[in-house]
Amino acid sequence: MLIDTHAHVNFAAYKDDWKEIVEKCLASDTGIINVGSQLSTSRRALDLAQKFEKHVWAAVGIHPVHLKAGKFVHHDIDEVAEVEFETRGEDFVWENYFQLAQDEKVVAIGEVGLDYHHFQEGNDIQALKKKQKEILLEFIKLANEVQKPVMLHCWDGYDDLLEILQKNPVLKKGVVHSFIGSHKTARKFIELGYKISLNGIATYGDSYNRLISEIDLKDILLETDCPYLTPRPLERQMRNEPLFVKYVAEKIAQVKKVSVEEVEKNTTQNAREVFGI
């Protein structure tokens, strides 16, 4: 079994075929953790998970870009595709997320974290960084209250994230999702007890081979971050799906010179341990 530990089938990109997508995954022995990025998509992630008896779970949280209202253009990591987002600027309300987080289908608090990449001209950057840190601390408190791991988003803020996690330990630890840092930075998170999650970015050439080769399989999770970051060899413009997590597993197997079955076995066991599934 493979587990896509970070998917967004709860997003509008799948509004017409989410059921078909999930059923196709289950038929192919692929589990899914759907991840919220604000209250509406967190509720949707849980609602979707509750429709399936097994192998579909949810995570609930606020992506840091949703803490501020506005529009921004998100570029794919290899700068070949872009998507425009509109954010409403959500306020964190403890009761809303606490209620969701208690459900047994919710296996993580996330995605939450720091995003210093999408600041725009005219932003009060220091104020935005301060707010992101404050809300992350609230979600860490929530994770510890409900005794669940965190699913961390971080872009251009690894040093600050490490400092926060060192000073504010998460009891159940968690994962740094869509990791794009160096192997040295990865090791710092691993030393704190966190897993490193890899997705289609790892297939965009050889630039992440060093990272893949330097960290142990016992420290790696697989994800797609679908509908974004479609792995190669698939077409760049193609909508990503949880089933495509197999291409990430194949890239890791290729770099580490092990079988795909070994990658599957280890990463699935890692996911079960982190998320209690």
C-alpha positions in Angstrom: 0.0 0.0 0.0 1.1 3.6 -0.7 -0.2 6.6 1.2 -0.4 10.1 -0.2 0.1 11.9 3.1 -0.7 15.4 1.7 -3.5 15.7 -0.9 -6.2 18.3 -1.6 -9.0 16.3 -3.2 -11.2 18.5 -1.0 -10.3 21.5 -3.2 -12.4 22.9 -6.0 -10.2 21.3 -8.7 -12.0 18.0 -7.9 -15.5 19.3 -7.4 -16.9 17.3 -10.3 -15.0 14.0 -9.8 -13.7 13.7 -6.2 -15.6 10.5 -5.6 -14.2 8.9 -8.7 -10.7 10.0 -7.8 -10.9 8.5 -4.3 -12.5 5.3 -5.4 -9.8 4.8 -8.0 -7.1 5.3 -5.3 -8.8 2.8 -3.0 -9.1 0.3 -5.8 -5.3 0.7 -6.4 -4.5 0.3 -2.7 -3.5 4.0 -2.2 -4.6 5.8 0.9 -5.1 9.5 1.1 -4.8 12.3 3.8 -6.7 15.3 2.5 -5.5 18.5 4.0 -7.3 21.7 4.8 -5.9 25.2 4.1 -8.7 27.2 5.8 -11.9 26.4 7.7 -14.0 25.6 4.6 -11.5 23.2 3.1 -10.7 21.7 6.5 -14.4 20.9 7.0 -14.5 19.5 3.5 -11.5 17.3 4.2 -13.2 15.8 7.2 -16.6 15.4 5.4 -14.9 13.6 2.6 -13.0 11.3 4.9 -16.2 10.4 6.8 -17.7 9.2 3.5 -15.2 6.3 3.3 -14.8 3.6 5.8 -11.0 3.0 5.4 -7.9 4.6 4.1 -9.1 8.2 3.7 -8.2 10.7 6.4 -8.1 14.4 7.0 -5.9 17.2 8.4 -7.3 20.6 9.5 -5.6 23.9 9.7 -4.9 27.3 8.1 -2.3 27.7 5.5 -0.3 30.8 6.3 -1.2 32.6 3.1 -4.8 32.5 4.1 -4.2 34.7 7.1 -4.2 37.7 4.9 -6.8 38.8 2.4 -5.6 39.5 -1.2 -4.6 38.0 -4.5 -1.3 36.5 -5.5 0.1 34.4 -8.3 1.7 31.1 -7.2 4.4 29.7 -9.5 5.1 26.0 -9.7 8.5 25.2 -8.3 10.1 24.9 -11.7 8.5 28.1 -12.8 6.5 26.5 -15.7 3.0 27.0 -14.4 1.2 29.5 -12.3 -2.1 29.7 -10.5 -3.8 32.8 -9.2 -5.2 32.6 -5.6 -7.6 34.8 -3.8 -7.5 34.7 -0.1 -10.1 36.1 2.3 -7.9 36.6 5.4 -9.2 34.1 7.9 -9.0 34.7 11.7 -8.1 31.7 13.8 -11.0 30.6 16.0 -9.9 28.0 18.5 -13.4 26.5 18.9 -13.9 25.8 15.2 -10.7 23.9 14.8 -10.9 22.2 18.2 -14.2 20.8 17.2 -12.9 19.4 13.9 -9.6 18.2 15.4 -11.3 15.9 17.9 -12.8 13.7 15.2 -11.0 10.3 14.9 -10.8 10.8 11.1 -8.6 13.9 11.6 -5.0 12.5 11.9 -3.0 15.8 11.9 -3.2 19.5 12.4 -2.3 21.2 9.2 -1.4 22.5 7.0 0.0 25.2 9.2 3.3 27.0 9.2 5.3 29.8 7.7 5.2 31.2 4.1 7.7 34.1 3.5 7.6 33.5 -0.3 4.3 35.0 -1.2 4.7 38.5 0.3 3.8 41.3 -2.1 5.0 44.8 -2.7 3.5 47.1 0.0 3.0 44.3 2.6 4.1 45.0 6.1 6.4 41.9 6.1 7.4 42.0 9.7 3.8 42.2 10.8 2.8 39.3 8.6 5.7 37.2 9.8 4.7 38.0 13.4 1.1 36.9 12.7 2.1 33.7 11.0 4.3 32.8 14.0 1.5 33.6 16.5 -1.1 31.5 14.6 1.4 28.6 14.3 1.9 28.6 18.0 -1.9 28.5 18.5 -2.0 25.4 16.2 0.8 23.8 18.1 -1.2 24.3 21.3 -4.2 22.7 19.6 -2.1 19.7 18.4 -0.9 19.1 21.9 -4.4 19.5 23.3 -5.8 16.8 21.0 -2.5 14.8 21.0 -2.1 14.8 17.2 0.9 15.6 15.0 1.4 18.7 12.9 1.6 18.9 9.1 4.0 21.8 8.5 4.1 24.1 5.5 7.3 26.2 5.1 8.6 28.3 2.3 11.7 30.5 2.8 11.3 30.2 6.6 13.1 27.0 7.7 15.3 28.8 10.3 12.3 30.4 12.0 10.4 27.2 11.9 13.2 25.2 13.5 13.5 27.8 16.3 9.7 27.7 17.0 9.7 23.9 17.1 12.7 23.8 19.4 11.1 26.3 21.8 7.6 24.9 21.5 7.8 21.1 21.3 4.9 19.3 19.6 4.2 16.1 21.6 3.3 14.0 18.6 5.8 15.6 16.3 4.8 15.4 12.6 6.1 16.2 9.2 7.6 19.0 7.2 5.6 18.7 4.0 6.8 19.5 0.4 10.3 19.8 1.7 12.6 21.9 -0.6 15.5 22.6 1.7 19.0 21.1 1.9 19.9 17.7 3.4 21.6 19.6 6.2 18.4 21.4 7.0 16.4 18.2 6.7 18.6 16.6 9.3 17.9 19.4 11.8 14.2 18.6 11.5 14.8 14.9 11.7 16.9 15.4 14.9 13.8 17.1 16.4 11.7 14.0 15.6 10.0 15.1 12.4 9.6 13.3 9.1 10.5 14.9 5.7 7.8 14.6 3.0 8.7 14.5 -0.7 6.5 15.0 -3.7 6.6 15.7 -7.4 9.3 18.4 -6.9 11.8 15.5 -6.4 11.1 14.3 -9.9 11.9 17.7 -11.6 15.5 16.7 -12.5 18.4 15.8 -10.4 18.6 18.8 -8.0 17.0 16.9 -5.1 19.0 13.7 -5.6 21.5 14.7 -2.8 18.6 15.3 -0.4 17.1 11.9 -1.3 20.4 10.1 -1.0 21.4 11.7 2.3 18.3 11.0 4.4 17.1 7.5 5.4 14.0 5.9 4.2 12.8 5.7 7.9 12.6 9.5 7.8 10.7 10.0 4.5 7.0 10.3 3.8 5.4 10.5 0.3 2.9 13.0 -0.9 1.5 14.6 -4.0 0.2 18.0 -2.8 -2.3 17.5 -5.6 -3.7 19.2 -7.6 -0.3 20.9 -7.8 3.2 19.7 -8.5 2.4 16.9 -11.0 5.4 14.5 -11.0 7.4 13.7 -14.1 7.2 11.9 -16.5 3.6 13.2 -16.6 2.8 16.4 -18.5 3.4 19.5 -16.5 -0.1 21.0 -17.2 -1.8 17.8 -16.1 -3.9 17.9 -12.9 -2.1 15.9 -10.2 -3.9 13.1 -8.4 -3.1 11.0 -5.3 -2.4 7.9 -7.5 0.6 9.7 -8.9 2.4 9.4 -5.6 3.8 6.2 -7.2 6.1 8.3 -9.4 7.6 9.9 -6.3 8.2 6.5 -4.9 9.9 5.4 -8.1 12.2 8.4 -8.1 13.3 7.8 -4.5 13.9 4.1 -5.4 16.0 5.1 -8.4 18.2 7.5 -6.5 18.6 5.2 -3.5 19.1 2.1 -5.7 16.5 0.1 -3.9 13.2 -1.5 -5.0 10.0 0.5 -5.3 8.5 -2.1 -2.9 11.1 -1.2 -0.3 10.3 2.5 -0.6 6.6 1.7 -0.4 7.0 -0.5 2.6 9.1 1.9 4.6 7.2 5.1 3.8 3.8 3.6 4.5 5.0 2.3 7.8 6.4 5.8 8.5 3.0 7.3 7.7 1.2 4.8 10.0 3.5 5.7 12.8 3.3 9.4 12.5 -0.4 9.7 12.0 -1.6 6.6 14.0 -3.4 5.1 11.0 
